[in-house]
């Protein structure tokens, strides 16, 4: 989405310097405003994706920690059993 809005903004910026009439300036400005407006949903989409990835990483980290704890408990019983007196 950022690629599309960047292309529109770049196109509008290039045409802005080639404009000679008021109508051309208005059209270029509208295209530039449209590309800026489209950056808002792209930014929101990016934030949602970052939040989702963060949640998945937290779940992965928690499951890895739980697995490591289980492995440590199993190996401690296997490696060094304490004698029963």
C-alpha positions as CSV (number, residue, x, y, z in Angstrom):
1,X,0.0,0.0,0.0
2,X,2.9,2.3,0.8
3,X,4.3,1.6,-2.6
4,X,1.1,2.7,-4.4
5,X,0.8,5.9,-2.4
6,X,4.5,6.7,-2.9
7,X,4.1,6.2,-6.6
8,X,1.0,8.6,-6.7
9,X,2.8,11.1,-4.6
10,X,5.9,11.0,-6.7
11,X,3.8,11.4,-9.9
12,X,2.0,14.4,-8.4
13,X,5.2,16.0,-7.2
14,X,6.8,15.7,-10.7
15,X,3.7,17.1,-12.4
16,X,3.6,20.0,-10.0
17,X,6.7,21.6,-11.5
18,X,5.4,21.1,-15.0
19,X,2.1,22.8,-14.4
20,X,1.3,26.1,-16.1
21,X,-2.4,26.7,-15.4
22,X,-4.4,26.9,-12.3
23,X,-6.4,23.8,-13.3
24,X,-3.2,21.8,-13.6
25,X,-2.1,23.0,-10.2
26,X,-5.4,22.0,-8.7
27,X,-5.3,18.5,-10.3
28,X,-1.7,18.0,-9.1
29,X,-2.6,19.2,-5.6
30,X,-5.6,16.8,-5.5
31,X,-3.5,13.9,-6.5
32,X,-0.9,14.8,-3.9
33,X,-3.6,15.1,-1.2
34,X,-5.1,11.7,-2.3
35,X,-1.7,10.0,-1.9
36,X,-1.3,11.6,1.6
37,X,-4.8,10.5,2.5
38,X,-4.1,7.0,1.4
39,X,-1.1,6.9,3.8
40,X,-3.5,6.9,6.8
41,X,-5.0,3.4,6.1
42,X,-1.6,2.1,5.2
43,X,-0.2,3.3,8.5
44,X,-3.2,1.8,10.4
45,X,-2.7,-1.5,8.6
46,X,1.0,-1.5,9.5
47,X,0.2,-0.9,13.2
48,X,-2.3,-3.8,13.2
49,X,0.2,-6.1,11.6
50,X,2.9,-5.1,14.1
51,X,0.4,-5.8,17.0
52,X,-0.5,-9.2,15.6
53,X,3.2,-10.1,15.1
54,X,3.9,-9.0,18.6
55,X,1.2,-11.2,20.1
56,X,2.4,-14.2,18.1
57,X,6.0,-13.6,19.3
58,X,4.8,-13.4,22.9
59,X,2.9,-16.7,22.6
60,X,6.0,-18.3,20.9
61,X,8.3,-17.0,23.7
62,X,5.9,-18.2,26.4
63,X,5.6,-21.7,24.9
64,X,9.4,-21.8,24.4
65,X,10.0,-20.8,28.1
66,X,7.5,-23.4,29.2
67,X,9.2,-26.1,27.1
68,X,12.6,-25.2,28.4
69,X,11.4,-25.3,32.0
70,X,9.9,-28.8,31.4
71,X,13.2,-30.0,29.8
72,X,15.2,-28.6,32.8
73,X,13.0,-30.4,35.3
74,X,13.2,-33.7,33.4
75,X,17.0,-33.6,33.0
76,X,17.6,-32.6,36.6
77,X,15.7,-35.8,37.7
78,X,17.5,-38.0,35.2
79,X,21.1,-36.6,35.8
80,X,21.2,-36.2,39.6
81,X,18.7,-38.4,41.5
82,X,18.8,-37.8,45.2
83,X,19.2,-40.8,47.4
84,X,16.3,-41.7,49.6
85,X,17.5,-42.1,53.2
